[in-house]
Amino acid sequence: MDFTKLFNEIMDNPVARRAVRTGNDLRDAALHTQDAMLDLLNMATANEVSRLAGQVKSMLRRLEQLEDTVDRLEATPPRANTPARRTRKDAQ
C-alpha cells in the first residue's frame, strides 16, 4: 500500500479530519500566543529576526557594490583635460 492511498483513506475518516483540523488550530493559537508574549516582553519574533537578517544581507551586498565602484573609480586614471582630484593630503 502506498502512502498516498493510506493518507487518503485516513483523511476520508471524519474523526481523523477533525483531529487534523483541531491540531492545526491549536498550533496556530500557540504561535499567536507566543508572538503576543514576545511582544509583551519587547522581544523579536523569529519572523522579525529573519526579516531583519534579510535586510542586513541586502545592505551588505549594496555596500560591497558601492565599495567595488569606488575602487574602480580610484583605479581609473584621470582624463587629460580633467584636473586631477585632490586628496586630503593635497588640501593640507
PyMOL Python script that loads the backbone (N, CA, C, O; Angstrom):
from pymol import cmd

cmd.read_pdbstr("""\
ATOM      1  N   MET A   1       0.855  -1.180   0.000  1.00  0.00           N
ATOM      2  CA  MET A   1       0.000   0.000   0.000  1.00  0.00           C
ATOM      3  C   MET A   1       0.901   1.242   0.000  1.00  0.00           C
ATOM      4  O   MET A   1       1.818   1.356   0.813  1.00  0.00           O
ATOM      5  N   ASP A   2       0.629   2.150  -0.905  1.00  0.00           N
ATOM      6  CA  ASP A   2       1.459   3.357  -0.931  1.00  0.00           C
ATOM      7  C   ASP A   2       0.915   4.396   0.053  1.00  0.00           C
ATOM      8  O   ASP A   2      -0.232   4.320   0.494  1.00  0.00           O
ATOM      9  N   PHE A   3       1.753   5.348   0.377  1.00  0.00           N
ATOM     10  CA  PHE A   3       1.408   6.336   1.395  1.00  0.00           C
ATOM     11  C   PHE A   3       0.274   7.258   0.966  1.00  0.00           C
ATOM     12  O   PHE A   3      -0.517   7.687   1.806  1.00  0.00           O
ATOM     13  N   THR A   4       0.177   7.568  -0.309  1.00  0.00           N
ATOM     14  CA  THR A   4      -0.887   8.445  -0.784  1.00  0.00           C
ATOM     15  C   THR A   4      -2.244   7.804  -0.554  1.00  0.00           C
ATOM     16  O   THR A   4      -3.179   8.455  -0.088  1.00  0.00           O
ATOM     17  N   LYS A   5      -2.344   6.522  -0.884  1.00  0.00           N
ATOM     18  CA  LYS A   5      -3.611   5.817  -0.694  1.00  0.00           C
ATOM     19  C   LYS A   5      -3.953   5.733   0.793  1.00  0.00           C
ATOM     20  O   LYS A   5      -5.100   5.945   1.185  1.00  0.00           O
ATOM     21  N   LEU A   6      -2.955   5.425   1.614  1.00  0.00           N
ATOM     22  CA  LEU A   6      -3.164   5.345   3.061  1.00  0.00           C
ATOM     23  C   LEU A   6      -3.609   6.698   3.614  1.00  0.00           C
ATOM     24  O   LEU A   6      -4.544   6.774   4.411  1.00  0.00           O
ATOM     25  N   PHE A   7      -2.938   7.755   3.186  1.00  0.00           N
ATOM     26  CA  PHE A   7      -3.284   9.105   3.643  1.00  0.00           C
ATOM     27  C   PHE A   7      -4.720   9.440   3.254  1.00  0.00           C
ATOM     28  O   PHE A   7      -5.482   9.965   4.066  1.00  0.00           O
ATOM     29  N   ASN A   8      -5.087   9.133   2.008  1.00  0.00           N
ATOM     30  CA  ASN A   8      -6.449   9.428   1.545  1.00  0.00           C
ATOM     31  C   ASN A   8      -7.488   8.641   2.331  1.00  0.00           C
ATOM     32  O   ASN A   8      -8.558   9.164   2.644  1.00  0.00           O
ATOM     33  N   GLU A   9      -7.185   7.407   2.648  1.00  0.00           N
ATOM     34  CA  GLU A   9      -8.118   6.598   3.431  1.00  0.00           C
ATOM     35  C   GLU A   9      -8.280   7.155   4.844  1.00  0.00           C
ATOM     36  O   GLU A   9      -9.386   7.192   5.383  1.00  0.00           O
ATOM     37  N   ILE A  10      -7.186   7.578   5.427  1.00  0.00           N
ATOM     38  CA  ILE A  10      -7.266   8.164   6.777  1.00  0.00           C
ATOM     39  C   ILE A  10      -8.049   9.468   6.736  1.00  0.00           C
ATOM     40  O   ILE A  10      -8.895   9.718   7.595  1.00  0.00           O
ATOM     41  N   MET A  11      -7.767  10.301   5.736  1.00  0.00           N
ATOM     42  CA  MET A  11      -8.431  11.602   5.660  1.00  0.00           C
ATOM     43  C   MET A  11      -9.899  11.490   5.257  1.00  0.00           C
ATOM     44  O   MET A  11     -10.653  12.452   5.403  1.00  0.00           O
ATOM     45  N   ASP A  12     -10.307  10.348   4.762  1.00  0.00           N
ATOM     46  CA  ASP A  12     -11.730  10.126   4.484  1.00  0.00           C
ATOM     47  C   ASP A  12     -12.523   9.939   5.777  1.00  0.00           C
ATOM     48  O   ASP A  12     -13.746  10.081   5.795  1.00  0.00           O
ATOM     49  N   ASN A  13     -11.822   9.623   6.838  1.00  0.00           N
ATOM     50  CA  ASN A  13     -12.456   9.427   8.136  1.00  0.00           C
ATOM     51  C   ASN A  13     -12.732  10.797   8.756  1.00  0.00           C
ATOM     52  O   ASN A  13     -11.803  11.589   8.914  1.00  0.00           O
ATOM     53  N   PRO A  14     -13.990  11.099   9.111  1.00  0.00           N
ATOM     54  CA  PRO A  14     -14.319  12.421   9.672  1.00  0.00           C
ATOM     55  C   PRO A  14     -13.609  12.695  10.997  1.00  0.00           C
ATOM     56  O   PRO A  14     -13.267  13.842  11.284  1.00  0.00           O
ATOM     57  N   VAL A  15     -13.387  11.677  11.797  1.00  0.00           N
ATOM     58  CA  VAL A  15     -12.689  11.867  13.079  1.00  0.00           C
ATOM     59  C   VAL A  15     -11.244  12.287  12.819  1.00  0.00           C
ATOM     60  O   VAL A  15     -10.729  13.178  13.494  1.00  0.00           O
ATOM     61  N   ALA A  16     -10.587  11.655  11.846  1.00  0.00           N
ATOM     62  CA  ALA A  16      -9.199  12.000  11.522  1.00  0.00           C
ATOM     63  C   ALA A  16      -9.123  13.419  10.971  1.00  0.00           C
ATOM     64  O   ALA A  16      -8.221  14.179  11.321  1.00  0.00           O
ATOM     65  N   ARG A  17     -10.081  13.777  10.100  1.00  0.00           N
ATOM     66  CA  ARG A  17     -10.087  15.152   9.546  1.00  0.00           C
ATOM     67  C   ARG A  17     -10.259  16.175  10.666  1.00  0.00           C
ATOM     68  O   ARG A  17      -9.577  17.199  10.688  1.00  0.00           O
ATOM     69  N   ARG A  18     -11.167  15.893  11.587  1.00  0.00           N
ATOM     70  CA  ARG A  18     -11.414  16.814  12.697  1.00  0.00           C
ATOM     71  C   ARG A  18     -10.170  16.914  13.594  1.00  0.00           C
ATOM     72  O   ARG A  18      -9.849  17.993  14.091  1.00  0.00           O
ATOM     73  N   ALA A  19      -9.477  15.792  13.799  1.00  0.00           N
ATOM     74  CA  ALA A  19      -8.267  15.795  14.625  1.00  0.00           C
ATOM     75  C   ALA A  19      -7.168  16.639  13.961  1.00  0.00           C
ATOM     76  O   ALA A  19      -6.483  17.409  14.634  1.00  0.00           O
ATOM     77  N   VAL A  20      -7.006  16.490  12.650  1.00  0.00           N
ATOM     78  CA  VAL A  20      -6.000  17.279  11.931  1.00  0.00           C
ATOM     79  C   VAL A  20      -6.352  18.759  11.995  1.00  0.00           C
ATOM     80  O   VAL A  20      -5.482  19.596  12.240  1.00  0.00           O
ATOM     81  N   ARG A  21      -7.626  19.087  11.775  1.00  0.00           N
ATOM     82  CA  ARG A  21      -8.054  20.488  11.816  1.00  0.00           C
ATOM     83  C   ARG A  21      -7.847  21.070  13.217  1.00  0.00           C
ATOM     84  O   ARG A  21      -7.376  22.199  13.357  1.00  0.00           O
ATOM     85  N   THR A  22      -8.196  20.305  14.248  1.00  0.00           N
ATOM     86  CA  THR A  22      -8.011  20.766  15.628  1.00  0.00           C
ATOM     87  C   THR A  22      -6.520  20.964  15.929  1.00  0.00           C
ATOM     88  O   THR A  22      -6.138  21.942  16.572  1.00  0.00           O
ATOM     89  N   GLY A  23      -5.687  20.039  15.467  1.00  0.00           N
ATOM     90  CA  GLY A  23      -4.235  20.182  15.668  1.00  0.00           C
ATOM     91  C   GLY A  23      -3.698  21.431  15.000  1.00  0.00           C
ATOM     92  O   GLY A  23      -2.873  22.137  15.579  1.00  0.00           O
ATOM     93  N   ASN A  24      -4.157  21.713  13.785  1.00  0.00           N
ATOM     94  CA  ASN A  24      -3.726  22.937  13.090  1.00  0.00           C
ATOM     95  C   ASN A  24      -4.202  24.183  13.825  1.00  0.00           C
ATOM     96  O   ASN A  24      -3.454  25.152  13.956  1.00  0.00           O
ATOM     97  N   ASP A  25      -5.440  24.163  14.303  1.00  0.00           N
ATOM     98  CA  ASP A  25      -5.966  25.312  15.042  1.00  0.00           C
ATOM     99  C   ASP A  25      -5.171  25.548  16.333  1.00  0.00           C
ATOM    100  O   ASP A  25      -4.866  26.687  16.684  1.00  0.00           O
ATOM    101  N   LEU A  26      -4.842  24.459  17.029  1.00  0.00           N
ATOM    102  CA  LEU A  26      -4.056  24.583  18.268  1.00  0.00           C
ATOM    103  C   LEU A  26      -2.654  25.125  17.983  1.00  0.00           C
ATOM    104  O   LEU A  26      -2.137  25.952  18.734  1.00  0.00           O
ATOM    105  N   ARG A  27      -2.045  24.653  16.893  1.00  0.00           N
ATOM    106  CA  ARG A  27      -0.723  25.165  16.522  1.00  0.00           C
ATOM    107  C   ARG A  27      -0.788  26.661  16.228  1.00  0.00           C
ATOM    108  O   ARG A  27       0.064  27.425  16.682  1.00  0.00           O
ATOM    109  N   ASP A  28      -1.793  27.074  15.473  1.00  0.00           N
ATOM    110  CA  ASP A  28      -1.942  28.499  15.153  1.00  0.00           C
ATOM    111  C   ASP A  28      -2.155  29.335  16.410  1.00  0.00           C
ATOM    112  O   ASP A  28      -1.587  30.418  16.546  1.00  0.00           O
ATOM    113  N   ALA A  29      -2.978  28.828  17.330  1.00  0.00           N
ATOM    114  CA  ALA A  29      -3.227  29.546  18.580  1.00  0.00           C
ATOM    115  C   ALA A  29      -1.951  29.646  19.409  1.00  0.00           C
ATOM    116  O   ALA A  29      -1.681  30.690  20.002  1.00  0.00           O
ATOM    117  N   ALA A  30      -1.167  28.577  19.457  1.00  0.00           N
ATOM    118  CA  ALA A  30       0.091  28.596  20.212  1.00  0.00           C
ATOM    119  C   ALA A  30       1.065  29.603  19.611  1.00  0.00           C
ATOM    120  O   ALA A  30       1.732  30.332  20.345  1.00  0.00           O
ATOM    121  N   LEU A  31       1.154  29.650  18.279  1.00  0.00           N
ATOM    122  CA  LEU A  31       2.043  30.621  17.635  1.00  0.00           C
ATOM    123  C   LEU A  31       1.583  32.050  17.906  1.00  0.00           C
ATOM    124  O   LEU A  31       2.403  32.938  18.142  1.00  0.00           O
ATOM    125  N   HIS A  32       0.283  32.265  17.872  1.00  0.00           N
ATOM    126  CA  HIS A  32      -0.247  33.600  18.154  1.00  0.00           C
ATOM    127  C   HIS A  32       0.072  33.997  19.592  1.00  0.00           C
ATOM    128  O   HIS A  32       0.485  35.128  19.849  1.00  0.00           O
ATOM    129  N   THR A  33      -0.119  33.072  20.527  1.00  0.00           N
ATOM    130  CA  THR A  33       0.189  33.346  21.937  1.00  0.00           C
ATOM    131  C   THR A  33       1.676  33.615  22.122  1.00  0.00           C
ATOM    132  O   THR A  33       2.058  34.516  22.869  1.00  0.00           O
ATOM    133  N   GLN A  34       2.513  32.839  21.445  1.00  0.00           N
ATOM    134  CA  GLN A  34       3.958  33.049  21.538  1.00  0.00           C
ATOM    135  C   GLN A  34       4.334  34.434  21.031  1.00  0.00           C
ATOM    136  O   GLN A  34       5.109  35.138  21.679  1.00  0.00           O
ATOM    137  N   ASP A  35       3.798  34.835  19.884  1.00  0.00           N
ATOM    138  CA  ASP A  35       4.088  36.170  19.340  1.00  0.00           C
ATOM    139  C   ASP A  35       3.621  37.265  20.294  1.00  0.00           C
ATOM    140  O   ASP A  35       4.313  38.267  20.475  1.00  0.00           O
ATOM    141  N   ALA A  36       2.438  37.078  20.912  1.00  0.00           N
ATOM    142  CA  ALA A  36       1.918  38.076  21.850  1.00  0.00           C
ATOM    143  C   ALA A  36       2.818  38.179  23.077  1.00  0.00           C
ATOM    144  O   ALA A  36       3.078  39.281  23.562  1.00  0.00           O
ATOM    145  N   MET A  37       3.292  37.051  23.580  1.00  0.00           N
ATOM    146  CA  MET A  37       4.177  37.071  24.760  1.00  0.00           C
ATOM    147  C   MET A  37       5.512  37.732  24.421  1.00  0.00           C
ATOM    148  O   MET A  37       6.023  38.528  25.209  1.00  0.00           O
ATOM    149  N   LEU A  38       6.073  37.417  23.274  1.00  0.00           N
ATOM    150  CA  LEU A  38       7.330  38.048  22.871  1.00  0.00           C
ATOM    151  C   LEU A  38       7.148  39.548  22.703  1.00  0.00           C
ATOM    152  O   LEU A  38       8.042  40.326  23.037  1.00  0.00           O
ATOM    153  N   ASP A  39       5.997  39.956  22.189  1.00  0.00           N
ATOM    154  CA  ASP A  39       5.718  41.381  22.041  1.00  0.00           C
ATOM    155  C   ASP A  39       5.624  42.046  23.411  1.00  0.00           C
ATOM    156  O   ASP A  39       6.148  43.143  23.603  1.00  0.00           O
ATOM    157  N   LEU A  40       4.968  41.397  24.357  1.00  0.00           N
ATOM    158  CA  LEU A  40       4.873  41.953  25.709  1.00  0.00           C
ATOM    159  C   LEU A  40       6.245  42.076  26.372  1.00  0.00           C
ATOM    160  O   LEU A  40       6.491  43.004  27.142  1.00  0.00           O
ATOM    161  N   LEU A  41       7.129  41.133  26.065  1.00  0.00           N
ATOM    162  CA  LEU A  41       8.479  41.161  26.627  1.00  0.00           C
ATOM    163  C   LEU A  41       9.425  42.034  25.806  1.00  0.00           C
ATOM    164  O   LEU A  41      10.613  42.140  26.110  1.00  0.00           O
ATOM    165  N   ASN A  42       8.880  42.654  24.764  1.00  0.00           N
ATOM    166  CA  ASN A  42       9.660  43.513  23.868  1.00  0.00           C
ATOM    167  C   ASN A  42      10.812  42.733  23.221  1.00  0.00           C
ATOM    168  O   ASN A  42      11.937  43.221  23.118  1.00  0.00           O
ATOM    169  N   MET A  43      10.495  41.513  22.792  1.00  0.00           N
ATOM    170  CA  MET A  43      11.481  40.657  22.127  1.00  0.00           C
ATOM    171  C   MET A  43      11.020  40.390  20.700  1.00  0.00           C
ATOM    172  O   MET A  43       9.821  40.332  20.424  1.00  0.00           O
ATOM    173  N   ALA A  44      11.963  40.232  19.818  1.00  0.00           N
ATOM    174  CA  ALA A  44      11.653  39.997  18.409  1.00  0.00           C
ATOM    175  C   ALA A  44      11.203  38.550  18.192  1.00  0.00           C
ATOM    176  O   ALA A  44      11.695  37.624  18.837  1.00  0.00           O
ATOM    177  N   THR A  45      10.264  38.385  17.274  1.00  0.00           N
ATOM    178  CA  THR A  45       9.837  37.039  16.890  1.00  0.00           C
ATOM    179  C   THR A  45      10.824  36.488  15.866  1.00  0.00           C
ATOM    180  O   THR A  45      11.659  37.219  15.333  1.00  0.00           O
ATOM    181  N   ALA A  46      10.717  35.198  15.604  1.00  0.00           N
ATOM    182  CA  ALA A  46      11.599  34.569  14.612  1.00  0.00           C
ATOM    183  C   ALA A  46      11.399  35.202  13.240  1.00  0.00           C
ATOM    184  O   ALA A  46      12.362  35.386  12.495  1.00  0.00           O
ATOM    185  N   ASN A  47      10.160  35.535  12.903  1.00  0.00           N
ATOM    186  CA  ASN A  47       9.895  36.170  11.611  1.00  0.00           C
ATOM    187  C   ASN A  47      10.545  37.546  11.527  1.00  0.00           C
ATOM    188  O   ASN A  47      11.096  37.912  10.489  1.00  0.00           O
ATOM    189  N   GLU A  48      10.484  38.305  12.610  1.00  0.00           N
ATOM    190  CA  GLU A  48      11.103  39.631  12.622  1.00  0.00           C
ATOM    191  C   GLU A  48      12.616  39.536  12.508  1.00  0.00           C
ATOM    192  O   GLU A  48      13.236  40.318  11.787  1.00  0.00           O
ATOM    193  N   VAL A  49      13.212  38.587  13.215  1.00  0.00           N
ATOM    194  CA  VAL A  49      14.666  38.389  13.146  1.00  0.00           C
ATOM    195  C   VAL A  49      15.062  37.978  11.734  1.00  0.00           C
ATOM    196  O   VAL A  49      16.059  38.464  11.199  1.00  0.00           O
ATOM    197  N   SER A  50      14.292  37.095  11.138  1.00  0.00           N
ATOM    198  CA  SER A  50      14.583  36.641   9.776  1.00  0.00           C
ATOM    199  C   SER A  50      14.475  37.807   8.784  1.00  0.00           C
ATOM    200  O   SER A  50      15.309  37.945   7.889  1.00  0.00           O
ATOM    201  N   ARG A  51      13.449  38.638   8.950  1.00  0.00           N
ATOM    202  CA  ARG A  51      13.274  39.790   8.063  1.00  0.00           C
ATOM    203  C   ARG A  51      14.431  40.772   8.224  1.00  0.00           C
ATOM    204  O   ARG A  51      14.957  41.284   7.235  1.00  0.00           O
ATOM    205  N   LEU A  52      14.823  41.032   9.460  1.00  0.00           N
ATOM    206  CA  LEU A  52      15.943  41.945   9.699  1.00  0.00           C
ATOM    207  C   LEU A  52      17.249  41.382   9.149  1.00  0.00           C
ATOM    208  O   LEU A  52      18.064  42.124   8.601  1.00  0.00           O
ATOM    209  N   ALA A  53      17.452  40.083   9.292  1.00  0.00           N
ATOM    210  CA  ALA A  53      18.664  39.460   8.741  1.00  0.00           C
ATOM    211  C   ALA A  53      18.700  39.627   7.225  1.00  0.00           C
ATOM    212  O   ALA A  53      19.757  39.887   6.651  1.00  0.00           O
ATOM    213  N   GLY A  54      17.565  39.479   6.588  1.00  0.00           N
ATOM    214  CA  GLY A  54      17.493  39.690   5.141  1.00  0.00           C
ATOM    215  C   GLY A  54      17.819  41.113   4.758  1.00  0.00           C
ATOM    216  O   GLY A  54      18.504  41.351   3.763  1.00  0.00           O
ATOM    217  N   GLN A  55      17.330  42.070   5.546  1.00  0.00           N
ATOM    218  CA  GLN A  55      17.620  43.479   5.266  1.00  0.00           C
ATOM    219  C   GLN A  55      19.104  43.778   5.451  1.00  0.00           C
ATOM    220  O   GLN A  55      19.685  44.532   4.671  1.00  0.00           O
ATOM    221  N   VAL A  56      19.721  43.195   6.474  1.00  0.00           N
ATOM    222  CA  VAL A  56      21.152  43.403   6.701  1.00  0.00           C
ATOM    223  C   VAL A  56      21.960  42.813   5.549  1.00  0.00           C
ATOM    224  O   VAL A  56      22.907  43.438   5.071  1.00  0.00           O
ATOM    225  N   LYS A  57      21.591  41.613   5.101  1.00  0.00           N
ATOM    226  CA  LYS A  57      22.292  40.999   3.972  1.00  0.00           C
ATOM    227  C   LYS A  57      22.165  41.857   2.726  1.00  0.00           C
ATOM    228  O   LYS A  57      23.129  42.018   1.977  1.00  0.00           O
ATOM    229  N   SER A  58      20.988  42.405   2.502  1.00  0.00           N
ATOM    230  CA  SER A  58      20.772  43.268   1.344  1.00  0.00           C
ATOM    231  C   SER A  58      21.639  44.522   1.433  1.00  0.00           C
ATOM    232  O   SER A  58      22.224  44.949   0.437  1.00  0.00           O
ATOM    233  N   MET A  59      21.721  45.110   2.625  1.00  0.00           N
ATOM    234  CA  MET A  59      22.551  46.308   2.811  1.00  0.00           C
ATOM    235  C   MET A  59      24.028  45.974   2.614  1.00  0.00           C
ATOM    236  O   MET A  59      24.767  46.771   2.038  1.00  0.00           O
ATOM    237  N   LEU A  60      24.463  44.813   3.082  1.00  0.00           N
ATOM    238  CA  LEU A  60      25.860  44.423   2.912  1.00  0.00           C
ATOM    239  C   LEU A  60      26.206  44.237   1.432  1.00  0.00           C
ATOM    240  O   LEU A  60      27.276  44.644   0.980  1.00  0.00           O
ATOM    241  N   ARG A  61      25.281  43.612   0.680  1.00  0.00           N
ATOM    242  CA  ARG A  61      25.511  43.459  -0.766  1.00  0.00           C
ATOM    243  C   ARG A  61      25.628  44.819  -1.439  1.00  0.00           C
ATOM    244  O   ARG A  61      26.502  45.024  -2.281  1.00  0.00           O
ATOM    245  N   ARG A  62      24.752  45.747  -1.072  1.00  0.00           N
ATOM    246  CA  ARG A  62      24.786  47.083  -1.668  1.00  0.00           C
ATOM    247  C   ARG A  62      26.076  47.809  -1.280  1.00  0.00           C
ATOM    248  O   ARG A  62      26.672  48.486  -2.118  1.00  0.00           O
ATOM    249  N   LEU A  63      26.511  47.683  -0.041  1.00  0.00           N
ATOM    250  CA  LEU A  63      27.756  48.304   0.402  1.00  0.00           C
ATOM    251  C   LEU A  63      28.949  47.740  -0.373  1.00  0.00           C
ATOM    252  O   LEU A  63      29.842  48.487  -0.771  1.00  0.00           O
ATOM    253  N   GLU A  64      28.962  46.420  -0.584  1.00  0.00           N
ATOM    254  CA  GLU A  64      30.043  45.812  -1.368  1.00  0.00           C
ATOM    255  C   GLU A  64      30.048  46.346  -2.794  1.00  0.00           C
ATOM    256  O   GLU A  64      31.112  46.589  -3.363  1.00  0.00           O
ATOM    257  N   GLN A  65      28.861  46.529  -3.376  1.00  0.00           N
ATOM    258  CA  GLN A  65      28.766  47.091  -4.721  1.00  0.00           C
ATOM    259  C   GLN A  65      29.326  48.513  -4.754  1.00  0.00           C
ATOM    260  O   GLN A  65      30.049  48.888  -5.677  1.00  0.00           O
ATOM    261  N   LEU A  66      28.981  49.292  -3.737  1.00  0.00           N
ATOM    262  CA  LEU A  66      29.492  50.662  -3.670  1.00  0.00           C
ATOM    263  C   LEU A  66      31.013  50.679  -3.502  1.00  0.00           C
ATOM    264  O   LEU A  66      31.701  51.484  -4.129  1.00  0.00           O
ATOM    265  N   GLU A  67      31.534  49.787  -2.652  1.00  0.00           N
ATOM    266  CA  GLU A  67      32.982  49.706  -2.467  1.00  0.00           C
ATOM    267  C   GLU A  67      33.679  49.325  -3.768  1.00  0.00           C
ATOM    268  O   GLU A  67      34.727  49.877  -4.103  1.00  0.00           O
ATOM    269  N   ASP A  68      33.089  48.377  -4.500  1.00  0.00           N
ATOM    270  CA  ASP A  68      33.664  47.976  -5.798  1.00  0.00           C
ATOM    271  C   ASP A  68      33.671  49.155  -6.765  1.00  0.00           C
ATOM    272  O   ASP A  68      34.639  49.359  -7.497  1.00  0.00           O
ATOM    273  N   THR A  69      32.596  49.926  -6.766  1.00  0.00           N
ATOM    274  CA  THR A  69      32.516  51.091  -7.649  1.00  0.00           C
ATOM    275  C   THR A  69      33.564  52.126  -7.277  1.00  0.00           C
ATOM    276  O   THR A  69      34.220  52.690  -8.153  1.00  0.00           O
ATOM    277  N   VAL A  70      33.725  52.378  -5.991  1.00  0.00           N
ATOM    278  CA  VAL A  70      34.746  53.340  -5.537  1.00  0.00           C
ATOM    279  C   VAL A  70      36.135  52.842  -5.923  1.00  0.00           C
ATOM    280  O   VAL A  70      36.956  53.622  -6.407  1.00  0.00           O
ATOM    281  N   ASP A  71      36.409  51.558  -5.717  1.00  0.00           N
ATOM    282  CA  ASP A  71      37.713  51.003  -6.089  1.00  0.00           C
ATOM    283  C   ASP A  71      37.972  51.174  -7.585  1.00  0.00           C
ATOM    284  O   ASP A  71      39.076  51.527  -7.998  1.00  0.00           O
ATOM    285  N   ARG A  72      36.936  50.919  -8.394  1.00  0.00           N
ATOM    286  CA  ARG A  72      37.086  51.071  -9.847  1.00  0.00           C
ATOM    287  C   ARG A  72      37.357  52.530 -10.211  1.00  0.00           C
ATOM    288  O   ARG A  72      38.198  52.822 -11.061  1.00  0.00           O
ATOM    289  N   LEU A  73      36.640  53.435  -9.563  1.00  0.00           N
ATOM    290  CA  LEU A  73      36.839  54.862  -9.855  1.00  0.00           C
ATOM    291  C   LEU A  73      38.241  55.323  -9.438  1.00  0.00           C
ATOM    292  O   LEU A  73      38.883  56.096 -10.150  1.00  0.00           O
ATOM    293  N   GLU A  74      38.705  54.850  -8.297  1.00  0.00           N
ATOM    294  CA  GLU A  74      40.039  55.224  -7.832  1.00  0.00           C
ATOM    295  C   GLU A  74      41.124  54.652  -8.733  1.00  0.00           C
ATOM    296  O   GLU A  74      42.185  55.259  -8.877  1.00  0.00           O
ATOM    297  N   ALA A  75      40.879  53.505  -9.335  1.00  0.00           N
ATOM    298  CA  ALA A  75      41.871  52.863 -10.198  1.00  0.00           C
ATOM    299  C   ALA A  75      41.890  53.466 -11.604  1.00  0.00           C
ATOM    300  O   ALA A  75      42.837  53.244 -12.359  1.00  0.00           O
ATOM    301  N   THR A  76      40.865  54.217 -11.955  1.00  0.00           N
ATOM    302  CA  THR A  76      40.786  54.825 -13.281  1.00  0.00           C
ATOM    303  C   THR A  76      41.632  56.089 -13.297  1.00  0.00           C
ATOM    304  O   THR A  76      41.425  56.979 -12.471  1.00  0.00           O
ATOM    305  N   PRO A  77      42.600  56.187 -14.240  1.00  0.00           N
ATOM    306  CA  PRO A  77      43.425  57.409 -14.291  1.00  0.00           C
ATOM    307  C   PRO A  77      42.572  58.597 -14.746  1.00  0.00           C
ATOM    308  O   PRO A  77      41.638  58.428 -15.530  1.00  0.00           O
ATOM    309  N   PRO A  78      42.891  59.789 -14.257  1.00  0.00           N
ATOM    310  CA  PRO A  78      42.116  60.968 -14.656  1.00  0.00           C
ATOM    311  C   PRO A  78      42.325  61.262 -16.145  1.00  0.00           C
ATOM    312  O   PRO A  78      43.367  60.940 -16.716  1.00  0.00           O
ATOM    313  N   ARG A  79      41.321  61.876 -16.754  1.00  0.00           N
ATOM    314  CA  ARG A  79      41.423  62.243 -18.165  1.00  0.00           C
ATOM    315  C   ARG A  79      42.379  63.423 -18.311  1.00  0.00           C
ATOM    316  O   ARG A  79      42.600  64.182 -17.367  1.00  0.00           O
ATOM    317  N   ALA A  80      42.933  63.562 -19.495  1.00  0.00           N
ATOM    318  CA  ALA A  80      43.926  64.609 -19.750  1.00  0.00           C
ATOM    319  C   ALA A  80      43.334  66.009 -19.579  1.00  0.00           C
ATOM    320  O   ALA A  80      44.011  66.891 -19.051  1.00  0.00           O
ATOM    321  N   ASN A  81      42.113  66.234 -20.002  1.00  0.00           N
ATOM    322  CA  ASN A  81      41.535  67.575 -19.918  1.00  0.00           C
ATOM    323  C   ASN A  81      40.748  67.803 -18.629  1.00  0.00           C
ATOM    324  O   ASN A  81      40.106  68.841 -18.467  1.00  0.00           O
ATOM    325  N   THR A  82      40.798  66.844 -17.723  1.00  0.00           N
ATOM    326  CA  THR A  82      40.113  66.989 -16.443  1.00  0.00           C
ATOM    327  C   THR A  82      41.159  67.123 -15.349  1.00  0.00           C
ATOM    328  O   THR A  82      42.069  66.297 -15.273  1.00  0.00           O
ATOM    329  N   PRO A  83      41.057  68.140 -14.499  1.00  0.00           N
ATOM    330  CA  PRO A  83      42.045  68.269 -13.419  1.00  0.00           C
ATOM    331  C   PRO A  83      41.979  67.066 -12.481  1.00  0.00           C
ATOM    332  O   PRO A  83      40.907  66.520 -12.224  1.00  0.00           O
ATOM    333  N   ALA A  84      43.133  66.669 -11.979  1.00  0.00           N
ATOM    334  CA  ALA A  84      43.204  65.529 -11.072  1.00  0.00           C
ATOM    335  C   ALA A  84      42.453  65.855  -9.790  1.00  0.00           C
ATOM    336  O   ALA A  84      42.422  67.003  -9.349  1.00  0.00           O
ATOM    337  N   ARG A  85      41.847  64.826  -9.196  1.00  0.00           N
ATOM    338  CA  ARG A  85      41.131  65.043  -7.945  1.00  0.00           C
ATOM    339  C   ARG A  85      42.142  65.254  -6.834  1.00  0.00           C
ATOM    340  O   ARG A  85      43.178  64.591  -6.767  1.00  0.00           O
ATOM    341  N   ARG A  86      41.811  66.194  -5.967  1.00  0.00           N
ATOM    342  CA  ARG A  86      42.701  66.462  -4.834  1.00  0.00           C
ATOM    343  C   ARG A  86      42.393  65.489  -3.716  1.00  0.00           C
ATOM    344  O   ARG A  86      41.233  65.166  -3.461  1.00  0.00           O
ATOM    345  N   THR A  87      43.431  65.025  -3.056  1.00  0.00           N
ATOM    346  CA  THR A  87      43.255  64.150  -1.900  1.00  0.00           C
ATOM    347  C   THR A  87      43.260  65.023  -0.655  1.00  0.00           C
ATOM    348  O   THR A  87      43.507  66.226  -0.742  1.00  0.00           O
ATOM    349  N   ARG A  88      42.998  64.444   0.471  1.00  0.00           N
ATOM    350  CA  ARG A  88      43.021  65.201   1.724  1.00  0.00           C
ATOM    351  C   ARG A  88      44.414  65.712   2.022  1.00  0.00           C
ATOM    352  O   ARG A  88      44.567  66.801   2.577  1.00  0.00           O
ATOM    353  N   LYS A  89      45.441  64.943   1.663  1.00  0.00           N
ATOM    354  CA  LYS A  89      46.818  65.394   1.889  1.00  0.00           C
ATOM    355  C   LYS A  89      47.108  66.635   1.065  1.00  0.00           C
ATOM    356  O   LYS A  89      47.762  67.564   1.539  1.00  0.00           O
ATOM    357  N   ASP A  90      46.609  66.651  -0.204  1.00  0.00           N
ATOM    358  CA  ASP A  90      46.844  67.809  -1.058  1.00  0.00           C
ATOM    359  C   ASP A  90      46.202  69.060  -0.479  1.00  0.00           C
ATOM    360  O   ASP A  90      46.723  70.162  -0.656  1.00  0.00           O
ATOM    361  N   ALA A  91      45.092  68.907   0.202  1.00  0.00           N
ATOM    362  CA  ALA A  91      44.356  70.063   0.729  1.00  0.00           C
ATOM    363  C   ALA A  91      45.046  70.665   1.935  1.00  0.00           C
ATOM    364  O   ALA A  91      44.776  71.816   2.277  1.00  0.00           O
ATOM    365  N   GLN A  92      45.930  69.928   2.592  1.00  0.00           N
ATOM    366  CA  GLN A  92      46.566  70.438   3.822  1.00  0.00           C
ATOM    367  C   GLN A  92      47.672  71.351   3.527  1.00  0.00           C
ATOM    368  O   GLN A  92      48.309  71.866   4.445  1.00  0.00           O
TER     369      GLN A  92
END
""", "prot")
cmd.dss("prot")
cmd.show_as("cartoon", "prot")
cmd.util.cbc("prot")
cmd.orient("prot")
